[in-house]
Amino acid sequence: MKHKGVTFGLNLLLLLQGVFLWWCKNHPEWIEAYYARGYYPHHYELQKWFFKALPFSLGDVLYGLVIILVFRALYLGLKKRPFRIVSGFFSLTAGLSLLSLIFHLSWGLNYYRIPLHQQLNYETKYDEESLSHTLQALIEVSNQFQIRLTENDTVPVSIPYTKDQILAMITKEFRFESEFQYLQPHAKNALWSIPLSYMGYAGYLNPFTLESQVNKGLPELSYITTTAHEMAHQLGIAAENEANFIAFYVTINHSNPFIQFAGYTFALRYTYSELFKANPEKAKTMIKKLHPGIFKNFSTLSDYWKKYENPFEPYLKKGYDSYLKANGQAQGIQSYNEMVALVIAYHKKAPFLLQP
């Protein structure tokens, strides 16, 4: 009887959470003031105190245990007795209610913050001319870095650091002009890097332990920007386009030229993709100016993901797409590309500087 009361209470809580999240969606200023800038930084520091010192990702271990327990429960349920459909359904929704509550209190309410472009006073509408101008600048500065780092325009840039060194370098200089200057992000190599690769994921933030996981199998250039992206999530930036932009901002303003090169070429790929959608011929003409060595870097990344292509990946991506849409990102996975609007706005205010 007590169990039924708890189940009923959690199901009622699920309905109340739905109403509360609808209210949050319409009151981002409240979320910004009281959750994102008030509660969340203290919650993050507490989580960091518990989990940063661990040499492995506790979140990865917990996910592995959950998967094992779910399969065990299914096996025992099918073996002992048929499922009671109604009671089983309400028990499931009660469990989802509890997970939803923990998720939103721990990190998920960051999805309802005031958008970053409003906080930075960025205009995110742009035309083809602005897009082309930004792509041209990214090509020029990327070419200059490539020559500086290789002394030969046909040679790909090779990052001379280990993955652990890259983590430390980005952590040390993670700077973004925001209210979170005093927070120190951190990231770890994922325990399940190979499964992540087959799923098509470069990294993720565990919203329950606030540990940022990076796929350690990634080519170094992608590893650099993924690390900065996941650190941005860790500091309360939930939207994917905003985390992408902060990854770009942090890396191009880093003191190390290899990390700067990773940031500029990261934005270049997204900007080229957007121009190609609008004007394929113009995009193809402009990209011909990119040095052959940089194309080789891009091919390395493409070849990496091709190794892990499998029939299940599209379905996993579809699931993540639905997750993003359910949390207010209307474009789903395509929202990653929306970082281009922020890059263009940033370039207008602070043009990319070619190196002397």
N, C-alpha and C positions, 0 to 999 in steps of 0.2 A: 504494500500500500504506500509506504514511504517512497519507494522507487517511482511509483506512478505519479506521486505529487511532485517530485523533482523533475520528471519528464514533462509534466504539464507546465510547470513553472518556466523551464527552459524554452519550451515552444512558445509560450506567451512572450517571453523575453525576445525571441526572434522577431515576432511581429512588432514589438516596441522598438527594436533596433532598426527595422525598416523605416518606421516613422521618423526616428531620430536622424537617420542618414539622409532622408529626404529633406529634413530641416537643415542639416549641415550643408547640403548642396546649395541651398538658397541663402545661406549665411556664412560665406567664406571668411568675412572679416572677423567673425567670432572664432572660427577655427584658427585663423592666423594669430589672433591675439592671445587666446587662452590655451590652445592646444599646441600649435606649432612653435610659438615663441615662449609660452609659459611652461606647460607640462612636459612637452617632448624632450627638450634639451636635458632636463634633470633625469628623465627616464633613460635616455640614451647613455648618459654618464654612468648611471647605476649598472646598466647592462654591460657596458664596456668594462667596468671594474670587475665584473664576474667572469667575462668570457675572453677578453683580449689576451690574457696571459696564457690561455690554453694553446698548446702547440698544434692543435687540430681544431677542426670546426665541430663544435658540439651540435650545432644545428643539423649538420649532415648526418651525424650519428643518430639523432632523434628521428629524422626522416626515415632512415633505414630501419629503425626499430618499429616505427609506425607501419611501414609497408609489411614487415614480417607479421606484426600483430593482426593487421587487417586480413591477410591471407590465412592466418591461423584461425581467426574467428569464422571466416567463411567456410573453411574446411570442417571445423567442429560442428558448425550449425547444420551443414548439409549432411554430415555423418550421423548426428544424433537425432535430429528431428527436422521436419519441414519448417520453413520460416512462417511465423505468424505475420502475415502481410501488414495488417494495420498496426499492431504493436511495434513491429520491426521498423515501420516507416516513421513512427513518432519518436522512437529511440534514435533513429538516424538524424532526424531534424533537430532533436534535442542536442545531440553531439555537435552538429553544425552550428547551432546557436551559441554554444560555449566557445567553439573555435572562432566564430565571427567576433564575439565579444573581446576575446584576447587579442585577436588580430587588429581590430580597430583601435583598442586602447594602446597597444604596443607600438603601432606604426601606421595602420591603415587610414586613420583620419587625415593624414597628410595629403591624401588624394583630393581633399576638399578645401585646400588652401587657396589664397588669392594667387592667380597665375603669376609666374615669374616675370613675364613681359610687362605686366602692370606694375609690379614692384620696381622694375628697372626703368620704367617709362619708355619702353621700346615699342615702336610701331611695327607690327608684324605683317602688315599688308605690303606686298611688293609686286613689282612688274617684271617682265622679262629682261628689261634693260638692267635693273638692279641685280637680278640673278646672274646675268652674264658678266656684269662688272665684278661681282664678288668672285665668281668662278675664275675669271682672268687673274685676279689678284692672288687667289689661292694657288693657281698653276705657277705663277711667277715666283712666289715665295717658296713653294715646295721645290721647284727646280733649283733655286739658289741654295737651299739647305742640302739638297742631294749632292750638288757639286762640292759644297763645303765639306761634306762628310765622306765623300768617296773620291773626289778629284777626277771623276770620269762619269760622263752622263749616261753611260750604258751599264754601269755597275749598280746593283741594288744596294740599298743601305742595310748594313748588318749591325744589329744592336749588340754592343760589347759587354752586356751585363746579364747576370743571372736573373731569374724571375724573382728571387728573394731580394736581390739588390734593387730591382725595379719597384717592388712594393715599398721598400724603405725610402727610396728617393721620392716617390710620389707622396707618401705620407708626410715626409719632412716639409715639402713645399706645397701642400694642398692649401691654396689660398683662393677665396672667392669673396667678392665685395658683398657681404650680406650680414645679417644679424648673427650668424653662426661662426664668426671669425675665431672665437675662443674654443670651439669644439675641435677635437683632433680625431679625424677618421682613421680607420685601419682596415686592412683586408687580409684574407687568408687564401691559400690555394685550396680549391675544392677537393674533398676526398673522392668525389664521384665524377672526376673530370672526363673520363671516357664515356660514361653514360650521358653526361651533359653534351658531349660532342655529338653523339648519336641523336640526341633530342634537338640539336641545332642551337644550343644555348652557349653563350660566351661566359656567362656568369649570372649570379643572382644574389639578392639580399634575402636572408632569412628574417621574416618579419617578427618572429617570436623571440629570437636571441639577438637580433640586430647585428649578426655577423655577415660581412660581405664576402662572398665566395667568388673566386675567379678561376676559370678553366685553365689549368696550368699547361694544357697541351697547345694553347693558342700560339701562333707566330708572335714574335715579340712586339711588333708594331700594334697589333690588335690587343695584345695583353696589356699594353700601356694604357690605351684609351678605355678598355673595359674596366681596368682597376679604378681609374678616376670616375667612371660612370657609376660603378657600384658604391664607391665612397660617397658620391653625391646622394644616392638613395639613402645611405646610412645616416646622413645629416638631415633627413626629412624632406628631400626632394623626391616626390613620388612619380610625377609625370615623366614619361620616357624621353620626350623631346627636351625637357628641361635638364634631365640628368645627362643627356647627350651634349647639350650646350655647355654645361658646367665642365664636363670631361674635356671638351674642346678648349674652354677658357683656361682651365687649370694647366693643361699640357702646353699650350702655346706661350703661357706666361711663366713656365718653368725655366730655371737657369741652364738646364742641360739641353744642348742642341738636338740630341737624338730624340728626347721626349717632345721637344717642340716640333720636330719633323713629323712625329707620329700624330700630333694634334692637327697640324695643317693638312696632312694627307687624309686624315679621318674626315674632316669637314669637306675636303675636295670631293671625295667619293659621293657623299650625300648631295652636294651641290650639283655635281655633274648629273646625277640621277634625276634630279628635279628639272634641270634644263632639258635633259633628253626627253622627258615627258612632254614638255611644252614645245620644244623645237628640236627634233632629233638631228637634223642636218647641221644646225648651228652648233649643237653640242659636240657632234663628231668632228667638226672643223676645229673647234677650240681645243679639244683634248689632244689633238695631234701635236700641240706645242709642248706637251708633257714629256719629260725625259724618258728614254727607254728603260733606264734603271728603275724608275718609280713604277712603271708598268710591271716590271719583274716582281717588285714587292707586292703589288696587287695580285699577281698571279699566284704567288706563294700562299696568300690567304685564301684565294679561291680554290686552289688545289687541296688545301687542308680540309675545307668543308665538303668537297667532293668525295673525299675518302670515307666520310661518315654518312653519306646519303642512304636512306632506307625508306621502306614503304610507310613506316609509322610516323616519321617526322612531320608530314603535313597535318596529321590529325593532332599531334601534340601542339603544333603552332596554332592550329585552329582553337584549341582549348585555351591557350594563352591569350589569343586574340579576344575570345569571349570574356576572359577574366578582366582584361584591360577595359573593354567596353562596359562591363558591369561596374567598374570603378571610375566611371566618368570620362574615360578617354575614348571619345566617339570614333576615332579613326583606328582604334585597336593597334595592331602591330605597326600599321602605317604611321602611327604617331611618332615613331622614332625619326622619320623623315622631316617632321615639322620643326626640328632643330634648325633647319636651313633658314627659316624666317628670323630666328634669333641671331644666327651668324651674320646675316645680311644687315640686321639692325645694329649689331655690334660693330661691323665694319664701317658703317656710316658714321658712327660716333668715334671710333678709334681705328682708323685704317691700318691694315696689316703693314708692318714696317719691314722693308727689305733690309737684310743685314749688310753692314758696311764692309 
